[in-house]
Amino acid sequence: MANDSTSIESNSELQKISQVIGSGFNGSWEEKWQQGLTPWDLGKATPIIEHLHQAGALPNGRTLIPGCGRGYDVVAIACPERFVVGLDISDSAIKKAKESSSSSWNASHFIFLKADFFTWNPTELFDLIIDYTFFCAIEPDMRPAWASRMQQLLKPDGELLTLMFPISDHTGGPPYKVSIADYEKVLHPMRFKAVSIVDNEMAIGSRKGREKLGRPKRAYEARSEEFRISDWVCGWMGLCVPSGRISGGVCGLLSGRSLTWAKNLGVSTTQLRMSNNGSSIESNPKVQKLNQIIGSDSAGGWEKSWQQGHTPWDLGKPTPIIQHLHQTGTLPSGKTLVPGCGCGYDVVTIACPERFVVGLDISDSAIKKAKELSSSLWNANHFTFLKEDFFTWNPTELFDLIFDYTFFCAIEPDMRSVWAKRMRHLLKPDGELLTLMFPISDHAGGPPYKVSVADYEEVLHPMGFKAVSIVDNKMAIGPRKGREKLGRWKRTPSKSLL
Ligand SMILES: C[S@@+](CC[C@H](N)C(=O)[O-])C[C@H]1O[C@@H](n2cnc3c(N)ncnc32)[C@H](O)[C@@H]1O
C-alpha cells in the first residue's frame, strides 16, 4: 500500500492506539491514562513544534494546547514571551504533566488544567492554538464544534497551528483518519484560511509521510485580502524608504503585528491601501514625528524614541538566525558583546554558562526595559545590561565575540570607520565579529542607513579584519528577506596597522 494510504491494519502504531482506545471513547481517556495505556505518547516533545519554537517561527503570547496529555509540547515552547495553557480532560494526564514539569526552569510560563475543550470558558483569548493528535482523537461528528471552538478561543488575529495526523485511509478510530479537506470543510465556514500547508519533514518513525503542518489564520472582518499575508513583519522597512513613503512591495507585506503597529501610529487601512497604490503617507503626523526622532543618532534622539515607544525596528523576539546559531553550537563561547542591544532579546537568547553576554545601549529606557524583561530568566547570571556609549566605553576585559545587528545601520555613516576601530579595540586578537548586515538596499537617508558588503569591507579591512564567510540570511524576517547577509569576520594576525 502507498505510504499515504496505508490501512490501519498494516500500521502497527495506529493499530495499537485504536485497539487501546476502542470505539466510543467517551469516558475512556481517563481509564487509559490510569492504566498507562497511552501508545500515542512520544515520551518527548514533538520535534517540529520544538523546532518552530527554537527557530523563532511561532507567535508569542497566550497559547493553548488542547488534549495536551503529559504536556511535553507545552513545556517545550513555554517561555517569557509565550504563556502556554495545557488542557486535558483526563485528571491523571494533568497530574502526570504537573508532576513531570514542576521543576522546569520555565514553570512560571505554563499551566496545566483539567477541562473539557468543548465547554471550558477561559477568561482570556489566545494568540496561538496548537492541535496535534486532538482533532484525530475526537469523534468526526464533533469536528464542526471543534472548529467553532477554535474560532471562539482565538483572538481575531491569532494563529491555529494544526499538525494533521494521521493522513491515511483507514476506517474507525480514534485516531480517526484525517485529510486536508477534513480540516478545510470545518475551518472555512469559520473564516479560517490556510496560510501554509507543508509536509512535516520531522515526523517521527511510522508517522513519516502521514503528517502535514497547517497554519490557518482567520480572515479579518475589516481587512481586505491584500493585507492577509503569511508572515509577521516589522514596520522598520516601511519607514526606511526615502521620503517617508511606504512602498507598494513593503506595504503589501504589512500584516499582523505591523498592521497593529501602523494602526497605533494612526495609519488607517485606507491609508495603507492608498500607499500601496503609490500615494504618500508622509502627511501622517505620527509617521513624520517618528522619522524626525529616529532621524538623529544622538543619544537624546534614541532615548526619546525609546521613551515614546517609537521603536519600529523592535522585533519583539530574538533574531531567528542568532538563536539558530546558538542552538546549533555554531557561535563562539566566551565573553560576548551586543552593542545597541535595545530590549536585549538577542542578549538573553545566547547567554548561557559558556557565554557571558554584555548588552550595551546608549538609552537608559532601553536598558531599563531590557532589565525588566529579563530579570527572572533562568540564565540571568550569564548576561548583563549596561547603559553606555559604544564609542567611549572602556570595559575591563576584551571580548571573544561581538554581534552587530541593526547597530551599524543605525549610526551615522561617517562614524563607520570609528565603529571598525572600536571593534578592533574591543575584540580579543582571535575574537570573532558577527555582523548581520541590514538593510542591503539603495535607499537614501536614515537611520537605518543603507549598507552593503563593500561598506563593511571598506572600514574593516584597514583594521585587519577579513570575512571568514558571508552568506544570505535565509532566516530573515518578512520584508528583511533578501536584504540581510551574515558576515563572520576575524582578524588576520599578520596585518599591520602601521
Ligand atoms: C535600531 S535600534 C536596534 C536595537 C536592537 N538591536 C534590535 O534590533 O531590536 C539601535 C539601538 O542602538 C542604540 N544606540 C545608538 N547609538 C548608540 C551608542 N553610541 N552606543 C550604544 N547604543 C547606541 C539605540 O538606543 C537603539 O536601541
Ligand as a Chemical Component Dictionary entry (heavy atoms), coordinates in Angstrom:
data_LIG
# 
_chem_comp.id                   LIG 
_chem_comp.type                 NON-POLYMER 
_chem_comp.pdbx_formal_charge   0 
_chem_comp.three_letter_code    LIG 
# 
loop_
_chem_comp_atom.comp_id 
_chem_comp_atom.atom_id 
_chem_comp_atom.alt_atom_id 
_chem_comp_atom.type_symbol 
_chem_comp_atom.charge 
_chem_comp_atom.model_Cartn_x 
_chem_comp_atom.model_Cartn_y 
_chem_comp_atom.model_Cartn_z 
_chem_comp_atom.pdbx_ordinal 
LIG C1  C1  C 0  17.890 50.280 15.521 1  
LIG S1  S1  S 1  17.979 50.044 17.213 2  
LIG C2  C2  C 0  18.297 48.284 17.310 3  
LIG C3  C3  C 0  18.021 47.675 18.642 4  
LIG C4  C4  C 0  18.169 46.128 18.663 5  
LIG N1  N1  N 0  19.468 45.728 18.187 6  
LIG C5  C5  C 0  17.060 45.475 17.832 7  
LIG O1  O1  O 0  17.323 45.054 16.681 8  
LIG O2  O2  O -1 15.931 45.383 18.343 9  
LIG C6  C6  C 0  19.601 50.749 17.578 10 
LIG C7  C7  C 0  19.912 50.809 19.048 11 
LIG O3  O3  O 0  21.221 51.378 19.199 12 
LIG C8  C8  C 0  21.243 52.182 20.363 13 
LIG N2  N2  N 0  22.378 53.120 20.209 14 
LIG C9  C9  C 0  22.505 54.144 19.329 15 
LIG N3  N3  N 0  23.727 54.716 19.469 16 
LIG C10 C10 C 0  24.401 54.042 20.423 17 
LIG C11 C11 C 0  25.697 54.140 21.007 18 
LIG N4  N4  N 0  26.560 55.069 20.623 19 
LIG N5  N5  N 0  26.072 53.245 21.962 20 
LIG C12 C12 C 0  25.197 52.265 22.350 21 
LIG N6  N6  N 0  23.961 52.139 21.856 22 
LIG C13 C13 C 0  23.548 53.013 20.896 23 
LIG C14 C14 C 0  19.843 52.823 20.370 24 
LIG O4  O4  O 0  19.416 53.309 21.635 25 
LIG C15 C15 C 0  18.966 51.666 19.874 26 
LIG O5  O5  O 0  18.468 50.902 20.943 27 
# 
loop_
_chem_comp_bond.comp_id 
_chem_comp_bond.atom_id_1 
_chem_comp_bond.atom_id_2 
_chem_comp_bond.value_order 
_chem_comp_bond.pdbx_ordinal 
LIG C1  S1  SING 1  
LIG S1  C2  SING 2  
LIG S1  C6  SING 3  
LIG C2  C3  SING 4  
LIG C3  C4  SING 5  
LIG C4  N1  SING 6  
LIG C4  C5  SING 7  
LIG C5  O1  DOUB 8  
LIG C5  O2  SING 9  
LIG C6  C7  SING 10 
LIG C7  O3  SING 11 
LIG C7  C15 SING 12 
LIG O3  C8  SING 13 
LIG C8  N2  SING 14 
LIG C8  C14 SING 15 
LIG N2  C9  SING 16 
LIG N2  C13 SING 17 
LIG C9  N3  DOUB 18 
LIG N3  C10 SING 19 
LIG C10 C11 SING 20 
LIG C10 C13 DOUB 21 
LIG C11 N4  SING 22 
LIG C11 N5  DOUB 23 
LIG N5  C12 SING 24 
LIG C12 N6  DOUB 25 
LIG N6  C13 SING 26 
LIG C14 O4  SING 27 
LIG C14 C15 SING 28 
LIG C15 O5  SING 29 
# 
